């Protein structure tokens, strides 16, 4: 018996056809440590969003 189902692997997010930025936990931990330990960063606004990548990765 042959199945007509096709398997598609993908990573999708809520941006639709747009792009979404990602950061890893280790990247965030490094950034938070720097923000908490470096006086020159005190009171500044920091963007901790990763570089945008495609919203759908098919494989």
C-alpha positions as CSV (number, residue, x, y, z in Angstrom):
1,X,0.0,0.0,0.0
2,X,1.5,3.3,-1.1
3,X,0.9,6.5,0.9
4,X,0.1,9.8,-0.9
5,X,1.4,11.8,2.1
6,X,4.4,14.1,1.6
7,X,6.7,14.9,4.4
8,X,7.9,18.4,4.7
9,X,10.2,19.7,7.4
10,X,10.3,23.4,8.2
11,X,10.8,26.0,10.8
12,X,8.1,28.7,10.7
13,X,7.3,31.7,12.8
14,X,4.7,34.4,13.0
15,X,6.3,36.7,10.5
16,X,4.8,35.0,7.5
17,X,6.9,35.8,4.5
18,X,9.0,38.3,6.5
19,X,12.2,37.7,8.5
20,X,12.6,37.1,12.2
21,X,15.8,37.6,14.3
22,X,17.0,34.8,16.5
23,X,19.5,34.7,19.4
24,X,20.9,31.8,21.3
25,X,20.7,31.5,25.1
26,X,24.5,31.7,25.2
27,X,24.5,34.9,23.2
28,X,21.9,36.4,25.5
29,X,23.8,35.3,28.6
30,X,27.0,36.9,27.3
31,X,25.1,40.2,26.5
32,X,23.4,40.3,29.9
33,X,26.7,39.7,31.7
34,X,28.2,42.6,29.8
35,X,25.3,44.9,30.5
36,X,25.4,44.1,34.3
37,X,29.2,44.3,34.7
38,X,30.3,47.2,32.5
39,X,29.7,50.7,33.9
40,X,29.8,52.4,30.5
41,X,26.7,50.4,29.4
42,X,24.7,51.6,32.5
43,X,21.6,53.5,31.5
44,X,21.9,52.7,27.8
45,X,19.3,51.0,25.6
46,X,20.6,47.7,24.0
47,X,19.1,45.8,21.1
48,X,19.5,42.1,21.9
49,X,17.8,40.8,18.8
50,X,19.8,38.6,16.4
51,X,20.3,39.1,12.7
52,X,17.1,38.5,10.7
53,X,16.9,35.2,8.8
54,X,14.3,33.7,6.6
55,X,11.1,32.8,8.3
56,X,10.7,29.4,6.7
57,X,13.5,26.9,6.3
58,X,12.4,23.8,4.3
59,X,14.2,20.6,4.2
